Amino acid sequence: MPVPLLDLNVQNLALESELKAAFERVLHSGQFILGPEVDSLETKIAAMVGVRHGIGVSSGTDAILLALMALGIGLGDEVICPTFTFFATAGCIARVGAKPIFVDSCPICFNLRVDEVARKITPKTKAIIPVHLFGQAAELDGILDLARAHDVAVIEDAAQSLGAEYKGRPVGGFGTFGVFSFFPSKNLGGFGDGGIVVTNDDELAARARSLRTHGAKPKYHHKYIGGNFRLDPLQAALLSVKLPHYPEYTEKRRANAAYYAERLSKLPGVVVGGGGEKACQNGGAGGSPSGTRIVLPASHEQRAHIWNQYTIRVIGGQRDKVRTALAEKGIGTEVYYPVPLHLQECFAYVQPRESLLLAERLSKECLSLPVYPELTVAQKNEVTDAIAILIRTSLAARGQSESAPRDGGFSARR
Ligand SMILES: *Cc1c(COP(=O)(O)O)cnc(C)c1O
């Protein structure tokens, strides 16, 4: 039975008649740029995140760009971001003329390391962009403390984390700005590109709103140079159809993650990302015992996870082999992300180019499994059974006892 990494049709076609009605509403309204559909979605998302302002934009990427532009960040400035993230985070920093300063990530929560951020703050630092990767909040307290102490802005890249929480409050509302994406593979997936910028700052919100339409205020009068970063009303109307179902999507993703954890953690050599919240951020020993083959993602108690990705770590250089074996059974996986940003060709000019070893290791170990809400029990079993068989065969191949796998193959020697 095929288990795709993501199946958009099961979710979207369940709402087909409502989506068509939303399309017809926009068609008949004759309004195709901004207006009430966009206003309404902005209000709903802002309320959900617990902030005063939402500004609907053309993509998550443009949301980051707009936030940087609204903060007036540019040439000569430095902006700190994780190296282990999607390209857009750093691409936008470079596009406004600033220098991306890459920091290493925690191998337990996959998010940027606060001690590394602290080490890289300089008088040129104008902002920190923590990414809430895979659906789980970054260690925000430490980042916000640093930002306050050094008087720099925080742009939360919550593209993957709408509805994720940090200490009981939704992410996106902690920083100067928060940004979200409605790219189809995100948890609130649209029908094309889209995103939103949120903030509690009235002045910055007004500036971002104006920059969204070429910095015009009033029309045809330009104090700043902006761009065309608008969210389409059609996109807003369609997303509004899905929004009421969002809590249910999240619950199903959580149930899927729990199901995987329950079944996979019983297998020999499979452990949950070690040590809990205390070990997290703490140098990356990872706390996994020797003989570990697979590390399951940890969901910290204080950071309600929305599971945009269920990302395991395959130890011992076996990731690509596991990926191929799963693909042969029709199970879709993806590697987020195979090349950390500090090693990207386009960022070779960012000097000094230091090694960021934890991220480099993550890029070789990470493998994301299907976790989309509509997975059936049979599909989930297909995934866990396939992994169980892989582990059993790798054990049998070396004639090892289950409790003491030695080096090589699936076993860990780090
Ligand atoms: C998806 C994503 C973005 C960009 O969003 P788009 O809507 O695809 O432009 C930015 N940052 C992260 C971490 C993302 O996952």
The ligand as an SDF file (V2000), in Angstrom:
LIG
                    3D

 15 15  0  0  0  0  0  0  0  0999 V2000
    8.2590   27.1590    3.9200 C   0  0  0  0  0  0  0  0  0  0  0  0
    9.2140   27.9560    4.6830 C   0  0  0  0  0  0  0  0  0  0  0  0
    9.4880   29.2910    4.3700 C   0  0  0  0  0  0  0  0  0  0  0  0
    8.9950   29.9570    3.1280 C   0  0  0  0  0  0  0  0  0  0  0  0
    7.6460   29.9100    2.9040 O   0  0  0  0  0  0  0  0  0  0  0  0
    7.0950   29.9800    1.4120 P   0  0  0  0  0  0  0  0  0  0  0  0
    5.6360   30.2550    1.6190 O   0  0  0  0  0  0  0  0  0  0  0  0
    7.3630   28.6810    0.7720 O   0  0  0  0  0  0  0  0  0  0  0  0
    7.7590   31.1060    0.7210 O   0  0  0  0  0  0  0  0  0  0  0  0
   10.3450   29.9840    5.1910 C   0  0  0  0  0  0  0  0  0  0  0  0
   10.9210   29.4170    6.2540 N   0  0  0  0  0  0  0  0  0  0  0  0
   10.6940   28.1410    6.5810 C   0  0  0  0  0  0  0  0  0  0  0  0
   11.3540   27.5750    7.7940 C   0  0  0  0  0  0  0  0  0  0  0  0
    9.8510   27.3620    5.8020 C   0  0  0  0  0  0  0  0  0  0  0  0
    9.6520   26.0880    6.1210 O   0  0  0  0  0  0  0  0  0  0  0  0
  1  2  1  0
  2  3  1  0
  2 14  2  0
  3  4  1  0
  3 10  2  0
  4  5  1  0
  5  6  1  0
  6  7  2  0
  6  8  1  0
  6  9  1  0
 10 11  1  0
 11 12  2  0
 12 13  1  0
 12 14  1  0
 14 15  1  0
M  END
$$$$
